[in-house]
């Protein structure tokens, strides 16, 4: 049986590294964890190779094993990190072909805060995968057909009729907001419809055909402004036009997985664990979104991806179960499909919550937020928390242009360290391994820098990108304390060399981390 245990950077006063190995083994054997820990310590301290890099090992608490590194070993590791440069933290492995589908908001309105959270996360996760040598396609699934598109067309059409002097009645299902007014005004200027204002069906069809490409282009521009660019824009309509929906319906029929009832076509979802079957073609002849989801999954699988990640909004919990059911029914490789949910974003301004409703036209758009707050700040705020937890977007803090703002705190740390390197280069000073003992803040900074490979390895394995954001804040804190207490240039040559190595390592990791999160690396602030 494999034994899984953790080795991670230790908490303050509990070693440079700590492991729960003794507690894991004790649980398997029924022994006392501390006794198991003492046996492990005895074996490690008896090994000459281990003694060369370990200052001491001790058992603490319920059975944790704490490791304290010798300064020369720490210095050697730090020197290697600096020599690796931007490749520090990168490990080799079998490269994979990965598809990440994210944002994928219906093109029936502007992107909102929640869409921004998805965009920030998807972009950062793609960067992490690419850092480790994987090929990544960033994909946007466009729902360019179906009920929501028809509602968009009717919404623009009715506003157009009003602008043209006619009268209409607005149902609750219609979209509202300034963007509908703007689209209707533009549609009126095109004179695409010069017939009767009573012909709502014709006007809606024309308005939909006009509004849809406008909305798609607006979404692309919003994402570009946010620093997010998709490689593939996959249109749902292509599944219909390419015959993939028809082929899927035939496959379901051949497998006896569908049946007709009350004029609709149903998928036998109950055969695969769901409480009830699912409508895949409605009585009006229109197919459902879930049928497109099934066809889309087949399309992705046929493109040869090793891993397919969906990043879905909080309102798609039910879709996750239904899509997984479809994967099983169609014999698709379930282990290659991963469906993730990001939770709701609450907008706070001076402690007050803003209640949003896209249908009613009451929402914060991504563009309006970017008008007030730089993209770097917006991205980082979205990435500070795990995607599966709800978050408050603190607008007041985001607008703060000081070290209270976590983004500027990190970027300022980078600028400070970069300037020291520039000064050192001007004076022909270089860093390098020394035999000096580390002072408190030097050691603290060195340990933070050397955590980077662990942070990256954990993130590429569990996709928790917020770990990088948290780590960069910790690193920036260590940099700040080092900067305030340790003079780099002007001291003894060996101490200068040691500290310049720390400065260089800080710059490498801060730059790498910011780039992975999709943030800029300023040269001055």
Secondary structure, DSSP 8 states (H G I E B T S, - for coil): ------EEE--TTS-SEEE-HHHHHHHHHT--HHHHHHHHHHHHHH-HHHHHHEEEEEEETTTEEEEEE-HHHHHHHHHHHHHHGGGTT-------EEEEE-----TTS--BHHHHHHHHHHHHHHHHHHHTT-EEEEEEEE--SSHHHHHHHHHHHHHHHHHTT------TTS--SHHHHHHHHHHHHHT---S-TT-HHHHHHHHHHHHHHHHHHHHHHHHHHTT---SEEEETHHHHHTTHHHHHHHHHHHTT-EEEETTEEEE-GGGGT-SS-EEEE-TTS-B-HHHHHHHHHHHHHHTT-SEEEEEE-GGGHHHHHHHHHHHHHHT--GGGEEEEE---EEEEETTEEE--BTTTTB--BHHHHHHHS-HHHHHHHHHSS-TTS-EEEEHHHHT--STTSHHHHHHHHHHHHHHHHHHHHHTT-----------HHHHHHHHHHHTHHHHHHHHHHH--THHHHHHHHHHHHHHHHHHHH---TTS-HHHHHHHHHHHHHHHHHHHHHHHHTT----S--
